[in-house]
């Protein structure tokens, strides 16, 4: 819910700003009056700095949310004499933030393409811990999930104003998920791990992704973008991914 509120607020801010912003999108300048040339004014050749910007490089911060199949598992206790640990995939954190780097090519006014590489930020969570009175050892279950993705998106542009555009996108991407649960044994005195039992749950899938958003031109070369994307994974462990991205594009 917080992420939906965030993207809604971002899009509302973009629309409000664009209503009062001057024309910064040099790809598509504002129209001149119909009778402009009737008064003897001659068309001016556009300078190279305001020429059509076909290429872009960009960076996004991505707020991601994953959904996993509900599966249970059991890990032997790394402490001698300890009981086995029974866990469940619903204990994995579904929120995974990531960084996205991309290169764009926009050959036409209403259509462009972006190649991207995305790497999530690793997030290790302790979900269970046990210890014994008079014993310096303890054991804990640690959940970690991360992923990377790379692929190509086709982006449709719908200009609503000289500095504001709506975006629709469809693409294909390779998603590689790395999820694991470690049941580790430590010594209190040093926090040195001396024994562990692990279970890995990895998925690697080629999937289609869809989304929409908005873009506002902040200058002749710089644009701010907010997007929402959904990807159906359909893997052995991971079902889907929802992502909200906020970022910048430098156009040249």
C-alpha positions as CSV (number, residue, x, y, z in Angstrom):
1,X,0.0,0.0,0.0
2,X,2.8,2.4,0.8
3,X,4.4,1.7,-2.6
4,X,1.2,2.4,-4.4
5,X,0.8,5.6,-2.5
6,X,4.4,6.6,-3.4
7,X,3.9,6.1,-7.1
8,X,0.6,7.8,-7.1
9,X,2.1,10.8,-5.3
10,X,5.0,10.9,-7.8
11,X,2.7,10.8,-10.8
12,X,0.5,13.6,-9.3
13,X,3.6,15.7,-8.7
14,X,4.8,15.2,-12.3
15,X,1.4,16.2,-13.7
16,X,1.2,19.3,-11.5
17,X,4.8,20.4,-12.3
18,X,4.3,19.9,-16.1
19,X,1.2,22.1,-16.1
20,X,3.4,25.1,-15.2
21,X,6.8,24.1,-16.7
22,X,8.1,25.6,-19.8
23,X,8.9,23.6,-22.9
24,X,12.1,21.6,-22.1
25,X,11.6,18.6,-24.4
26,X,13.7,19.6,-27.3
27,X,12.6,16.6,-29.3
28,X,9.2,18.2,-29.8
29,X,9.1,22.0,-29.5
30,X,5.9,23.9,-29.0
31,X,4.0,24.9,-32.1
32,X,4.4,28.5,-33.4
33,X,1.3,30.5,-34.4
34,X,-0.2,29.6,-37.8
35,X,0.4,33.2,-39.1
36,X,3.9,33.4,-37.8
37,X,5.6,33.3,-41.3
38,X,3.1,35.6,-42.9
39,X,4.9,38.5,-41.2
40,X,8.1,37.8,-43.0
41,X,9.8,35.7,-40.3
42,X,12.0,33.0,-41.7
43,X,12.4,29.5,-40.3
44,X,15.4,29.1,-38.2
45,X,17.7,26.1,-38.3
46,X,17.7,24.3,-35.0
47,X,21.1,24.2,-33.2
48,X,22.7,20.9,-32.5
49,X,22.0,21.4,-28.8
50,X,18.3,21.2,-29.4
51,X,18.3,18.5,-32.1
52,X,16.3,15.3,-31.8
53,X,17.7,13.3,-28.8
54,X,17.7,9.7,-30.0
55,X,19.8,8.1,-27.2
56,X,19.7,8.1,-23.4
57,X,21.5,6.6,-20.5
58,X,19.6,6.2,-17.2
59,X,19.6,5.1,-13.6
60,X,16.6,4.0,-11.5
61,X,16.1,3.1,-7.9
62,X,13.6,0.2,-7.9
63,X,11.2,-0.8,-5.1
64,X,10.4,-4.4,-5.7
65,X,8.0,-6.9,-4.2
66,X,8.2,-10.7,-4.9
67,X,5.7,-13.4,-4.4
68,X,6.8,-17.0,-3.7
69,X,5.0,-20.4,-3.6
70,X,4.0,-21.4,-0.1
71,X,6.4,-24.3,0.6
72,X,7.7,-25.8,3.9
73,X,11.1,-27.3,4.5
74,X,13.2,-28.8,7.3
75,X,16.9,-28.2,8.3
76,X,18.9,-30.3,10.7
77,X,20.1,-28.4,13.7
78,X,23.8,-27.5,13.5
79,X,24.1,-27.8,17.3
80,X,24.6,-31.4,18.6
81,X,21.5,-32.6,20.2
82,X,19.3,-29.7,19.0
83,X,16.0,-30.2,17.3
84,X,15.5,-29.7,13.5
85,X,14.1,-26.4,12.3
86,X,11.0,-26.3,10.2
87,X,10.6,-23.2,8.1
88,X,8.4,-21.8,5.3
89,X,9.0,-19.7,2.2
90,X,6.5,-17.1,3.5
91,X,9.2,-16.0,6.0
92,X,11.3,-14.6,3.1
93,X,11.0,-10.8,2.9
94,X,8.9,-9.9,-0.1
95,X,10.3,-6.4,-0.4
96,X,13.5,-6.3,-2.4
97,X,15.0,-3.0,-3.5
98,X,17.4,-2.9,-6.5
99,X,19.4,-0.6,-8.8
100,X,18.7,-0.4,-12.6
101,X,21.1,0.9,-15.3
102,X,19.8,1.3,-18.8
103,X,20.7,2.5,-22.3
104,X,17.9,3.8,-24.6
105,X,17.3,4.3,-28.3
106,X,14.3,6.4,-29.4
107,X,14.1,6.4,-33.2
108,X,10.5,7.7,-33.4
109,X,8.4,10.2,-31.5
110,X,6.0,7.6,-30.1
111,X,8.3,4.5,-29.8
112,X,11.7,3.7,-28.3
113,X,13.7,0.9,-26.8
114,X,15.7,0.4,-23.6
115,X,18.2,-2.3,-22.7
116,X,18.8,-2.7,-19.0
117,X,20.7,-4.5,-16.2
118,X,19.2,-4.7,-12.7
119,X,20.8,-5.9,-9.5
120,X,19.0,-6.2,-6.2
121,X,20.4,-5.2,-2.9
122,X,21.0,-8.2,-0.7
123,X,18.9,-8.5,2.4
124,X,19.7,-11.0,5.2
125,X,17.0,-11.5,7.8
126,X,17.2,-13.6,11.1
127,X,13.9,-15.4,11.6
128,X,14.7,-17.8,14.4
129,X,17.2,-18.2,17.2
130,X,17.8,-20.7,19.9
131,X,20.4,-21.0,22.7
132,X,21.0,-23.1,25.9
133,X,21.5,-21.9,29.4
134,X,25.2,-22.2,30.4
135,X,26.3,-22.8,26.8
136,X,28.2,-20.2,24.8
137,X,26.8,-21.6,21.5
138,X,23.6,-20.6,19.8
139,X,21.9,-21.2,16.4
140,X,19.8,-19.1,14.2
141,X,17.9,-19.4,10.9
142,X,18.9,-16.7,8.4
143,X,16.8,-16.0,5.3
144,X,18.3,-14.2,2.2
145,X,16.9,-13.5,-1.2
146,X,18.3,-11.5,-4.1
147,X,18.0,-11.4,-7.9
148,X,19.4,-9.9,-11.0
149,X,17.6,-9.2,-14.3
150,X,18.6,-8.0,-17.8
151,X,16.6,-7.6,-21.0
152,X,15.0,-5.2,-23.4
153,X,11.8,-3.0,-23.1
154,X,9.8,-1.4,-25.9
155,X,8.4,1.9,-24.7
156,X,5.4,3.8,-26.1
157,X,5.4,7.6,-25.5
158,X,2.2,9.6,-25.3
159,X,3.1,13.4,-25.1
160,X,0.5,15.3,-23.2
161,X,2.4,18.6,-23.0
162,X,5.8,19.8,-24.3
163,X,7.5,18.7,-21.0
164,X,5.2,15.8,-19.9
165,X,4.7,12.3,-21.4
166,X,2.8,9.2,-20.4
167,X,4.6,5.9,-21.0
168,X,3.5,2.3,-21.7
169,X,6.0,-0.5,-21.9
170,X,6.3,-4.2,-22.7
171,X,9.5,-6.2,-22.5
172,X,11.3,-9.4,-22.1
173,X,13.9,-10.1,-19.4
174,X,16.0,-12.9,-17.9
175,X,15.4,-13.1,-14.1
176,X,17.9,-15.0,-11.9
177,X,16.7,-15.4,-8.3
178,X,19.0,-16.6,-5.5
179,X,17.2,-17.5,-2.3
180,X,18.6,-19.5,0.6
181,X,18.1,-20.4,4.2
182,X,21.1,-21.0,6.5
183,X,20.7,-22.6,9.9
184,X,24.0,-21.4,11.4
185,X,25.8,-22.2,14.7
186,X,27.8,-19.5,16.4
187,X,29.8,-19.0,19.6
188,X,28.7,-16.1,21.7
189,X,32.2,-15.0,22.6
190,X,33.3,-14.4,19.1
191,X,30.3,-14.6,16.8
192,X,32.3,-17.0,14.7
193,X,30.2,-19.4,12.6
194,X,31.5,-22.9,13.0
195,X,28.8,-25.1,11.6
196,X,25.9,-24.6,9.1
197,X,23.1,-26.4,7.3
198,X,21.7,-24.7,4.2
199,X,18.9,-24.9,1.7
200,X,18.9,-23.1,-1.7
201,X,15.8,-22.2,-3.7
202,X,17.0,-20.7,-7.0
203,X,14.9,-19.8,-10.1
204,X,16.1,-18.7,-13.5
205,X,13.4,-17.7,-15.9
206,X,12.9,-15.7,-19.1
207,X,9.7,-13.7,-18.7
208,X,7.6,-10.9,-20.2
209,X,7.0,-7.7,-18.2
210,X,4.5,-4.9,-18.6
211,X,4.1,-1.5,-17.1
212,X,3.2,2.2,-17.4
213,X,4.3,5.5,-15.9
214,X,5.2,9.1,-16.7
215,X,8.1,11.2,-17.7
216,X,8.8,14.9,-17.2
217,X,11.6,16.9,-18.9
218,X,13.6,18.9,-16.5
219,X,15.9,20.4,-19.1
220,X,16.7,19.9,-22.8
221,X,18.6,16.7,-21.9
222,X,17.5,15.6,-18.5
223,X,14.2,13.8,-17.7
224,X,12.7,12.4,-14.6
225,X,10.7,9.1,-14.8
226,X,8.4,7.1,-12.6
227,X,7.2,3.6,-13.7
228,X,5.3,0.6,-12.4
229,X,6.1,-2.9,-13.9
230,X,4.7,-6.3,-13.3
231,X,6.4,-9.6,-14.3
232,X,4.9,-13.1,-14.1
233,X,7.8,-15.4,-13.3
234,X,6.0,-18.8,-12.9
235,X,9.1,-20.5,-11.5
236,X,9.6,-23.4,-9.1
237,X,9.7,-21.0,-6.1
238,X,9.0,-17.5,-7.4
239,X,5.6,-16.5,-8.8
240,X,5.8,-12.9,-9.8
241,X,7.5,-9.5,-9.3
242,X,6.0,-6.0,-8.9
243,X,8.3,-3.0,-9.2
244,X,8.1,0.7,-8.8
245,X,11.0,2.6,-10.3
246,X,12.1,6.3,-9.9
247,X,15.0,7.6,-11.9
248,X,16.6,9.9,-14.4
249,X,17.4,9.8,-18.1
250,X,20.2,11.8,-19.7
251,X,19.4,12.3,-23.4
252,X,21.9,13.0,-26.2
